[in-house]
Amino acid sequence: MREMAEQYMAARGIEKRIREIGLPARAERAMTAGNTSSSGHRGTTTWAEWLGRDREAASGRMAA
């Protein structure tokens, strides 16, 4: 979770401290396994691609 938060913040240029919080064991296992939604749609976009695509869309909005 921390690594994802660091990547998200770096992609957005956010420079803040990340605080560790505990999650219930069941929730942590589900997040680590990638099971964020039992009824969620599955695609092929990776986290890194999503971060980059979102940054490109944001820069497009700023340029318009």
N, CA, C and O atoms as a Maestro MAE file, in Angstrom:
{
 s_m_m2io_version
 :::
 2.0.0
}

f_m_ct {
 s_m_title
 :::
 protein
 m_atom[256] {
  # First column is atom index #
  i_m_mmod_type
  r_m_x_coord
  r_m_y_coord
  r_m_z_coord
  i_m_residue_number
  s_m_chain_name
  s_m_pdb_residue_name
  s_m_pdb_atom_name
  i_m_atomic_number
  :::
  1 25 0.808 -1.184 0.000 1 A "MET " " N  " 7
  2 3 0.000 0.000 0.000 1 A "MET " " CA " 6
  3 2 0.861 1.263 0.000 1 A "MET " " C  " 6
  4 15 0.567 2.228 -0.705 1 A "MET " " O  " 8
  5 25 1.916 1.243 0.790 2 A "ARG " " N  " 7
  6 3 2.781 2.420 0.861 2 A "ARG " " CA " 6
  7 2 3.403 2.711 -0.503 2 A "ARG " " C  " 6
  8 15 3.484 3.865 -0.926 2 A "ARG " " O  " 8
  9 25 3.837 1.664 -1.178 3 A "GLU " " N  " 7
  10 3 4.469 1.835 -2.488 3 A "GLU " " CA " 6
  11 2 3.487 2.466 -3.481 3 A "GLU " " C  " 6
  12 15 3.869 3.339 -4.260 3 A "GLU " " O  " 8
  13 25 2.242 2.031 -3.454 4 A "MET " " N  " 7
  14 3 1.239 2.612 -4.350 4 A "MET " " CA " 6
  15 2 1.000 4.080 -4.013 4 A "MET " " C  " 6
  16 15 0.865 4.915 -4.907 4 A "MET " " O  " 8
  17 25 0.949 4.386 -2.730 5 A "ALA " " N  " 7
  18 3 0.750 5.782 -2.318 5 A "ALA " " CA " 6
  19 2 1.926 6.641 -2.774 5 A "ALA " " C  " 6
  20 15 1.731 7.767 -3.232 5 A "ALA " " O  " 8
  21 25 3.145 6.116 -2.650 6 A "GLU " " N  " 7
  22 3 4.334 6.858 -3.085 6 A "GLU " " CA " 6
  23 2 4.302 7.095 -4.589 6 A "GLU " " C  " 6
  24 15 4.625 8.190 -5.050 6 A "GLU " " O  " 8
  25 25 3.918 6.082 -5.356 7 A "GLN " " N  " 7
  26 3 3.844 6.220 -6.808 7 A "GLN " " CA " 6
  27 2 2.772 7.237 -7.199 7 A "GLN " " C  " 6
  28 15 2.992 8.059 -8.088 7 A "GLN " " O  " 8
  29 25 1.627 7.185 -6.546 8 A "TYR " " N  " 7
  30 3 0.542 8.116 -6.830 8 A "TYR " " CA " 6
  31 2 0.982 9.551 -6.545 8 A "TYR " " C  " 6
  32 15 0.762 10.451 -7.355 8 A "TYR " " O  " 8
  33 25 1.596 9.749 -5.402 9 A "MET " " N  " 7
  34 3 2.022 11.085 -5.016 9 A "MET " " CA " 6
  35 2 3.112 11.612 -5.951 9 A "MET " " C  " 6
  36 15 3.113 12.791 -6.306 9 A "MET " " O  " 8
  37 25 4.031 10.744 -6.345 10 A "ALA " " N  " 7
  38 3 5.088 11.162 -7.268 10 A "ALA " " CA " 6
  39 2 4.500 11.559 -8.623 10 A "ALA " " C  " 6
  40 15 4.938 12.535 -9.231 10 A "ALA " " O  " 8
  41 25 3.510 10.804 -9.092 11 A "ALA " " N  " 7
  42 3 2.876 11.109 -10.378 11 A "ALA " " CA " 6
  43 2 2.127 12.438 -10.339 11 A "ALA " " C  " 6
  44 15 1.977 13.099 -11.367 11 A "ALA " " O  " 8
  45 25 1.662 12.826 -9.166 12 A "ARG " " N  " 7
  46 3 0.908 14.071 -9.017 12 A "ARG " " CA " 6
  47 2 1.771 15.229 -8.520 12 A "ARG " " C  " 6
  48 15 1.295 16.361 -8.429 12 A "ARG " " O  " 8
  49 25 3.029 14.958 -8.199 13 A "GLY " " N  " 7
  50 3 3.905 16.004 -7.692 13 A "GLY " " CA " 6
  51 2 3.568 16.415 -6.263 13 A "GLY " " C  " 6
  52 15 3.823 17.551 -5.861 13 A "GLY " " O  " 8
  53 25 3.001 15.500 -5.507 14 A "ILE " " N  " 7
  54 3 2.627 15.773 -4.115 14 A "ILE " " CA " 6
  55 2 3.802 15.418 -3.213 14 A "ILE " " C  " 6
  56 15 4.338 14.312 -3.276 14 A "ILE " " O  " 8
  57 25 4.185 16.356 -2.387 15 A "GLU " " N  " 7
  58 3 5.301 16.119 -1.469 15 A "GLU " " CA " 6
  59 2 4.813 16.216 -0.033 15 A "GLU " " C  " 6
  60 15 4.977 17.246 0.621 15 A "GLU " " O  " 8
  61 25 4.228 15.163 0.439 16 A "LYS " " N  " 7
  62 3 3.752 15.092 1.821 16 A "LYS " " CA " 6
  63 2 4.212 13.791 2.434 16 A "LYS " " C  " 6
  64 15 4.566 12.840 1.736 16 A "LYS " " O  " 8
  65 25 4.201 13.769 3.746 17 A "ARG " " N  " 7
  66 3 4.598 12.565 4.468 17 A "ARG " " CA " 6
  67 2 3.475 11.537 4.398 17 A "ARG " " C  " 6
  68 15 2.294 11.883 4.444 17 A "ARG " " O  " 8
  69 25 3.855 10.287 4.288 18 A "ILE " " N  " 7
  70 3 2.887 9.196 4.288 18 A "ILE " " CA " 6
  71 2 2.884 8.583 5.682 18 A "ILE " " C  " 6
  72 15 3.930 8.225 6.223 18 A "ILE " " O  " 8
  73 25 1.710 8.472 6.243 19 A "ARG " " N  " 7
  74 3 1.589 7.860 7.560 19 A "ARG " " CA " 6
  75 2 1.086 6.441 7.414 19 A "ARG " " C  " 6
  76 15 0.198 6.157 6.610 19 A "ARG " " O  " 8
  77 25 1.660 5.565 8.194 20 A "GLU " " N  " 7
  78 3 1.246 4.163 8.190 20 A "GLU " " CA " 6
  79 2 -0.013 4.016 9.049 20 A "GLU " " C  " 6
  80 15 -0.087 4.552 10.154 20 A "GLU " " O  " 8
  81 25 -0.979 3.298 8.535 21 A "ILE " " N  " 7
  82 3 -2.162 2.970 9.317 21 A "ILE " " CA " 6
  83 2 -2.383 1.471 9.203 21 A "ILE " " C  " 6
  84 15 -2.030 0.854 8.198 21 A "ILE " " O  " 8
  85 25 -2.948 0.916 10.204 22 A "GLY " " N  " 7
  86 3 -3.224 -0.510 10.176 22 A "GLY " " CA " 6
  87 2 -4.571 -0.796 9.520 22 A "GLY " " C  " 6
  88 15 -5.533 -0.048 9.693 22 A "GLY " " O  " 8
  89 25 -4.621 -1.863 8.785 23 A "LEU " " N  " 7
  90 3 -5.871 -2.331 8.197 23 A "LEU " " CA " 6
  91 2 -6.237 -3.647 8.864 23 A "LEU " " C  " 6
  92 15 -5.357 -4.379 9.315 23 A "LEU " " O  " 8
  93 25 -7.508 -3.950 8.931 24 A "PRO " " N  " 7
  94 3 -7.873 -5.286 9.409 24 A "PRO " " CA " 6
  95 2 -7.217 -6.337 8.513 24 A "PRO " " C  " 6
  96 15 -7.088 -6.133 7.306 24 A "PRO " " O  " 8
  97 25 -6.812 -7.438 9.091 25 A "ALA " " N  " 7
  98 3 -6.064 -8.470 8.360 25 A "ALA " " CA " 6
  99 2 -6.777 -8.906 7.081 25 A "ALA " " C  " 6
  100 15 -6.136 -9.078 6.045 25 A "ALA " " O  " 8
  101 25 -8.079 -9.082 7.145 26 A "ARG " " N  " 7
  102 3 -8.837 -9.538 5.973 26 A "ARG " " CA " 6
  103 2 -8.777 -8.505 4.844 26 A "ARG " " C  " 6
  104 15 -8.602 -8.865 3.680 26 A "ARG " " O  " 8
  105 25 -8.920 -7.237 5.185 27 A "ALA " " N  " 7
  106 3 -8.859 -6.175 4.179 27 A "ALA " " CA " 6
  107 2 -7.460 -6.079 3.580 27 A "ALA " " C  " 6
  108 15 -7.308 -5.898 2.372 27 A "ALA " " O  " 8
  109 25 -6.452 -6.199 4.419 28 A "GLU " " N  " 7
  110 3 -5.068 -6.140 3.922 28 A "GLU " " CA " 6
  111 2 -4.778 -7.289 2.967 28 A "GLU " " C  " 6
  112 15 -4.158 -7.086 1.923 28 A "GLU " " O  " 8
  113 25 -5.216 -8.483 3.312 29 A "ARG " " N  " 7
  114 3 -4.993 -9.640 2.419 29 A "ARG " " CA " 6
  115 2 -5.692 -9.429 1.075 29 A "ARG " " C  " 6
  116 15 -5.132 -9.743 0.025 29 A "ARG " " O  " 8
  117 25 -6.906 -8.901 1.110 30 A "ALA " " N  " 7
  118 3 -7.650 -8.674 -0.132 30 A "ALA " " CA " 6
  119 2 -6.954 -7.632 -1.008 30 A "ALA " " C  " 6
  120 15 -6.847 -7.814 -2.221 30 A "ALA " " O  " 8
  121 25 -6.483 -6.547 -0.402 31 A "MET " " N  " 7
  122 3 -5.790 -5.497 -1.160 31 A "MET " " CA " 6
  123 2 -4.490 -6.027 -1.759 31 A "MET " " C  " 6
  124 15 -4.173 -5.746 -2.915 31 A "MET " " O  " 8
  125 25 -3.743 -6.789 -0.974 32 A "THR " " N  " 7
  126 3 -2.469 -7.307 -1.466 32 A "THR " " CA " 6
  127 2 -2.681 -8.314 -2.590 32 A "THR " " C  " 6
  128 15 -1.849 -8.430 -3.490 32 A "THR " " O  " 8
  129 25 -3.780 -9.033 -2.540 33 A "ALA " " N  " 7
  130 3 -4.067 -10.019 -3.581 33 A "ALA " " CA " 6
  131 2 -4.678 -9.376 -4.823 33 A "ALA " " C  " 6
  132 15 -4.850 -10.039 -5.846 33 A "ALA " " O  " 8
  133 25 -5.005 -8.086 -4.737 34 A "GLY " " N  " 7
  134 3 -5.590 -7.407 -5.887 34 A "GLY " " CA " 6
  135 2 -7.092 -7.525 -5.958 34 A "GLY " " C  " 6
  136 15 -7.697 -7.158 -6.965 34 A "GLY " " O  " 8
  137 25 -7.701 -8.029 -4.907 35 A "ASN " " N  " 7
  138 3 -9.159 -8.204 -4.888 35 A "ASN " " CA " 6
  139 2 -9.817 -6.973 -4.282 35 A "ASN " " C  " 6
  140 15 -10.247 -6.995 -3.129 35 A "ASN " " O  " 8
  141 25 -9.893 -5.920 -5.047 36 A "THR " " N  " 7
  142 3 -10.457 -4.692 -4.513 36 A "THR " " CA " 6
  143 2 -11.975 -4.633 -4.662 36 A "THR " " C  " 6
  144 15 -12.629 -3.860 -3.962 36 A "THR " " O  " 8
  145 25 -12.540 -5.425 -5.548 37 A "SER " " N  " 7
  146 3 -13.980 -5.454 -5.709 37 A "SER " " CA " 6
  147 2 -14.398 -6.811 -6.268 37 A "SER " " C  " 6
  148 15 -13.913 -7.240 -7.315 37 A "SER " " O  " 8
  149 25 -15.288 -7.466 -5.566 38 A "SER " " N  " 7
  150 3 -15.709 -8.792 -6.025 38 A "SER " " CA " 6
  151 2 -16.527 -8.712 -7.309 38 A "SER " " C  " 6
  152 15 -16.583 -9.681 -8.067 38 A "SER " " O  " 8
  153 25 -17.164 -7.567 -7.561 39 A "SER " " N  " 7
  154 3 -17.969 -7.442 -8.779 39 A "SER " " CA " 6
  155 2 -17.340 -6.474 -9.777 39 A "SER " " C  " 6
  156 15 -17.992 -6.050 -10.731 39 A "SER " " O  " 8
  157 25 -16.078 -6.126 -9.556 40 A "GLY " " N  " 7
  158 3 -15.413 -5.157 -10.419 40 A "GLY " " CA " 6
  159 2 -15.082 -5.715 -11.791 40 A "GLY " " C  " 6
  160 15 -14.878 -6.917 -11.962 40 A "GLY " " O  " 8
  161 25 -15.036 -4.825 -12.756 41 A "HIS " " N  " 7
  162 3 -14.647 -5.212 -14.105 41 A "HIS " " CA " 6
  163 2 -13.135 -5.331 -14.158 41 A "HIS " " C  " 6
  164 15 -12.427 -4.539 -13.536 41 A "HIS " " O  " 8
  165 25 -12.645 -6.289 -14.877 42 A "ARG " " N  " 7
  166 3 -11.205 -6.510 -14.996 42 A "ARG " " CA " 6
  167 2 -10.749 -6.035 -16.367 42 A "ARG " " C  " 6
  168 15 -11.356 -6.363 -17.386 42 A "ARG " " O  " 8
  169 25 -9.692 -5.273 -16.378 43 A "GLY " " N  " 7
  170 3 -9.163 -4.762 -17.637 43 A "GLY " " CA " 6
  171 2 -7.701 -5.119 -17.785 43 A "GLY " " C  " 6
  172 15 -7.190 -6.006 -17.103 43 A "GLY " " O  " 8
  173 25 -7.039 -4.422 -18.679 44 A "THR " " N  " 7
  174 3 -5.632 -4.720 -18.938 44 A "THR " " CA " 6
  175 2 -4.724 -3.554 -18.590 44 A "THR " " C  " 6
  176 15 -3.510 -3.656 -18.766 44 A "THR " " O  " 8
  177 25 -5.273 -2.450 -18.100 45 A "THR " " N  " 7
  178 3 -4.464 -1.288 -17.760 45 A "THR " " CA " 6
  179 2 -3.718 -1.542 -16.457 45 A "THR " " C  " 6
  180 15 -4.325 -1.920 -15.455 45 A "THR " " O  " 8
  181 25 -2.421 -1.337 -16.468 46 A "THR " " N  " 7
  182 3 -1.628 -1.498 -15.252 46 A "THR " " CA " 6
  183 2 -1.697 -0.220 -14.420 46 A "THR " " C  " 6
  184 15 -2.139 0.822 -14.903 46 A "THR " " O  " 8
  185 25 -1.263 -0.309 -13.184 47 A "TRP " " N  " 7
  186 3 -1.227 0.861 -12.297 47 A "TRP " " CA " 6
  187 2 -0.344 1.948 -12.904 47 A "TRP " " C  " 6
  188 15 -0.730 3.116 -12.921 47 A "TRP " " O  " 8
  189 25 0.830 1.580 -13.398 48 A "ALA " " N  " 7
  190 3 1.751 2.559 -13.993 48 A "ALA " " CA " 6
  191 2 1.129 3.222 -15.220 48 A "ALA " " C  " 6
  192 15 1.273 4.430 -15.408 48 A "ALA " " O  " 8
  193 25 0.447 2.451 -16.050 49 A "GLU " " N  " 7
  194 3 -0.216 3.021 -17.230 49 A "GLU " " CA " 6
  195 2 -1.316 3.985 -16.806 49 A "GLU " " C  " 6
  196 15 -1.463 5.060 -17.389 49 A "GLU " " O  " 8
  197 25 -2.084 3.604 -15.798 50 A "TRP " " N  " 7
  198 3 -3.164 4.468 -15.332 50 A "TRP " " CA " 6
  199 2 -2.619 5.782 -14.784 50 A "TRP " " C  " 6
  200 15 -3.159 6.852 -15.065 50 A "TRP " " O  " 8
  201 25 -1.553 5.694 -14.005 51 A "LEU " " N  " 7
  202 3 -0.942 6.916 -13.475 51 A "LEU " " CA " 6
  203 2 -0.476 7.826 -14.604 51 A "LEU " " C  " 6
  204 15 -0.702 9.035 -14.555 51 A "LEU " " O  " 8
  205 25 0.169 7.264 -15.612 52 A "GLY " " N  " 7
  206 3 0.649 8.049 -16.747 52 A "GLY " " CA " 6
  207 2 -0.476 8.620 -17.576 52 A "GLY " " C  " 6
  208 15 -0.413 9.774 -18.001 52 A "GLY " " O  " 8
  209 25 -1.500 7.831 -17.811 53 A "ARG " " N  " 7
  210 3 -2.640 8.284 -18.612 53 A "ARG " " CA " 6
  211 2 -3.358 9.418 -17.903 53 A "ARG " " C  " 6
  212 15 -3.758 10.393 -18.539 53 A "ARG " " O  " 8
  213 25 -3.522 9.302 -16.612 54 A "ASP " " N  " 7
  214 3 -4.200 10.337 -15.844 54 A "ASP " " CA " 6
  215 2 -3.387 11.630 -15.877 54 A "ASP " " C  " 6
  216 15 -3.959 12.717 -15.954 54 A "ASP " " O  " 8
  217 25 -2.072 11.519 -15.821 55 A "ARG " " N  " 7
  218 3 -1.207 12.707 -15.875 55 A "ARG " " CA " 6
  219 2 -1.323 13.368 -17.238 55 A "ARG " " C  " 6
  220 15 -1.380 14.594 -17.332 55 A "ARG " " O  " 8
  221 25 -1.358 12.558 -18.305 56 A "GLU " " N  " 7
  222 3 -1.500 13.109 -19.661 56 A "GLU " " CA " 6
  223 2 -2.834 13.819 -19.815 56 A "GLU " " C  " 6
  224 15 -2.902 14.886 -20.425 56 A "GLU " " O  " 8
  225 25 -3.888 13.240 -19.271 57 A "ALA " " N  " 7
  226 3 -5.213 13.875 -19.364 57 A "ALA " " CA " 6
  227 2 -5.216 15.186 -18.591 57 A "ALA " " C  " 6
  228 15 -5.797 16.172 -19.044 57 A "ALA " " O  " 8
  229 25 -4.584 15.204 -17.448 58 A "ALA " " N  " 7
  230 3 -4.540 16.433 -16.642 58 A "ALA " " CA " 6
  231 2 -3.767 17.517 -17.360 58 A "ALA " " C  " 6
  232 15 -4.170 18.680 -17.334 58 A "ALA " " O  " 8
  233 25 -2.651 17.161 -18.009 59 A "SER " " N  " 7
  234 3 -1.873 18.177 -18.713 59 A "SER " " CA " 6
  235 2 -2.639 18.670 -19.940 59 A "SER " " C  " 6
  236 15 -2.497 19.828 -20.332 59 A "SER " " O  " 8
  237 25 -3.448 17.805 -20.549 60 A "GLY " " N  " 7
  238 3 -4.279 18.222 -21.670 60 A "GLY " " CA " 6
  239 2 -5.342 19.217 -21.256 60 A "GLY " " C  " 6
  240 15 -5.645 20.165 -21.981 60 A "GLY " " O  " 8
  241 25 -5.911 18.987 -20.068 61 A "ARG " " N  " 7
  242 3 -6.932 19.912 -19.553 61 A "ARG " " CA " 6
  243 2 -6.299 21.255 -19.239 61 A "ARG " " C  " 6
  244 15 -6.915 22.298 -19.458 61 A "ARG " " O  " 8
  245 25 -5.069 21.240 -18.726 62 A "MET " " N  " 7
  246 3 -4.413 22.488 -18.363 62 A "MET " " CA " 6
  247 2 -4.026 23.290 -19.603 62 A "MET " " C  " 6
  248 15 -4.028 24.520 -19.575 62 A "MET " " O  " 8
  249 25 -3.696 22.594 -20.688 63 A "ALA " " N  " 7
  250 3 -3.245 23.280 -21.899 63 A "ALA " " CA " 6
  251 2 -4.420 23.875 -22.672 63 A "ALA " " C  " 6
  252 15 -4.242 24.833 -23.424 63 A "ALA " " O  " 8
  253 25 -5.590 23.330 -22.499 64 A "ALA " " N  " 7
  254 3 -6.758 23.784 -23.272 64 A "ALA " " CA " 6
  255 2 -7.278 25.129 -22.829 64 A "ALA " " C  " 6
  256 15 -8.253 25.630 -23.390 64 A "ALA " " O  " 8
  :::
 }
 m_bond[255] {
  # First column is bond index #
  i_m_from
  i_m_to
  i_m_order
  :::
  1 1 2 1
  2 2 3 1
  3 3 4 2
  4 3 5 1
  5 5 6 1
  6 6 7 1
  7 7 8 2
  8 7 9 1
  9 9 10 1
  10 10 11 1
  11 11 12 2
  12 11 13 1
  13 13 14 1
  14 14 15 1
  15 15 16 2
  16 15 17 1
  17 17 18 1
  18 18 19 1
  19 19 20 2
  20 19 21 1
  21 21 22 1
  22 22 23 1
  23 23 24 2
  24 23 25 1
  25 25 26 1
  26 26 27 1
  27 27 28 2
  28 27 29 1
  29 29 30 1
  30 30 31 1
  31 31 32 2
  32 31 33 1
  33 33 34 1
  34 34 35 1
  35 35 36 2
  36 35 37 1
  37 37 38 1
  38 38 39 1
  39 39 40 2
  40 39 41 1
  41 41 42 1
  42 42 43 1
  43 43 44 2
  44 43 45 1
  45 45 46 1
  46 46 47 1
  47 47 48 2
  48 47 49 1
  49 49 50 1
  50 50 51 1
  51 51 52 2
  52 51 53 1
  53 53 54 1
  54 54 55 1
  55 55 56 2
  56 55 57 1
  57 57 58 1
  58 58 59 1
  59 59 60 2
  60 59 61 1
  61 61 62 1
  62 62 63 1
  63 63 64 2
  64 63 65 1
  65 65 66 1
  66 66 67 1
  67 67 68 2
  68 67 69 1
  69 69 70 1
  70 70 71 1
  71 71 72 2
  72 71 73 1
  73 73 74 1
  74 74 75 1
  75 75 76 2
  76 75 77 1
  77 77 78 1
  78 78 79 1
  79 79 80 2
  80 79 81 1
  81 81 82 1
  82 82 83 1
  83 83 84 2
  84 83 85 1
  85 85 86 1
  86 86 87 1
  87 87 88 2
  88 87 89 1
  89 89 90 1
  90 90 91 1
  91 91 92 2
  92 91 93 1
  93 93 94 1
  94 94 95 1
  95 95 96 2
  96 95 97 1
  97 97 98 1
  98 98 99 1
  99 99 100 2
  100 99 101 1
  101 101 102 1
  102 102 103 1
  103 103 104 2
  104 103 105 1
  105 105 106 1
  106 106 107 1
  107 107 108 2
  108 107 109 1
  109 109 110 1
  110 110 111 1
  111 111 112 2
  112 111 113 1
  113 113 114 1
  114 114 115 1
  115 115 116 2
  116 115 117 1
  117 117 118 1
  118 118 119 1
  119 119 120 2
  120 119 121 1
  121 121 122 1
  122 122 123 1
  123 123 124 2
  124 123 125 1
  125 125 126 1
  126 126 127 1
  127 127 128 2
  128 127 129 1
  129 129 130 1
  130 130 131 1
  131 131 132 2
  132 131 133 1
  133 133 134 1
  134 134 135 1
  135 135 136 2
  136 135 137 1
  137 137 138 1
  138 138 139 1
  139 139 140 2
  140 139 141 1
  141 141 142 1
  142 142 143 1
  143 143 144 2
  144 143 145 1
  145 145 146 1
  146 146 147 1
  147 147 148 2
  148 147 149 1
  149 149 150 1
  150 150 151 1
  151 151 152 2
  152 151 153 1
  153 153 154 1
  154 154 155 1
  155 155 156 2
  156 155 157 1
  157 157 158 1
  158 158 159 1
  159 159 160 2
  160 159 161 1
  161 161 162 1
  162 162 163 1
  163 163 164 2
  164 163 165 1
  165 165 166 1
  166 166 167 1
  167 167 168 2
  168 167 169 1
  169 169 170 1
  170 170 171 1
  171 171 172 2
  172 171 173 1
  173 173 174 1
  174 174 175 1
  175 175 176 2
  176 175 177 1
  177 177 178 1
  178 178 179 1
  179 179 180 2
  180 179 181 1
  181 181 182 1
  182 182 183 1
  183 183 184 2
  184 183 185 1
  185 185 186 1
  186 186 187 1
  187 187 188 2
  188 187 189 1
  189 189 190 1
  190 190 191 1
  191 191 192 2
  192 191 193 1
  193 193 194 1
  194 194 195 1
  195 195 196 2
  196 195 197 1
  197 197 198 1
  198 198 199 1
  199 199 200 2
  200 199 201 1
  201 201 202 1
  202 202 203 1
  203 203 204 2
  204 203 205 1
  205 205 206 1
  206 206 207 1
  207 207 208 2
  208 207 209 1
  209 209 210 1
  210 210 211 1
  211 211 212 2
  212 211 213 1
  213 213 214 1
  214 214 215 1
  215 215 216 2
  216 215 217 1
  217 217 218 1
  218 218 219 1
  219 219 220 2
  220 219 221 1
  221 221 222 1
  222 222 223 1
  223 223 224 2
  224 223 225 1
  225 225 226 1
  226 226 227 1
  227 227 228 2
  228 227 229 1
  229 229 230 1
  230 230 231 1
  231 231 232 2
  232 231 233 1
  233 233 234 1
  234 234 235 1
  235 235 236 2
  236 235 237 1
  237 237 238 1
  238 238 239 1
  239 239 240 2
  240 239 241 1
  241 241 242 1
  242 242 243 1
  243 243 244 2
  244 243 245 1
  245 245 246 1
  246 246 247 1
  247 247 248 2
  248 247 249 1
  249 249 250 1
  250 250 251 1
  251 251 252 2
  252 251 253 1
  253 253 254 1
  254 254 255 1
  255 255 256 2
  :::
 }
}
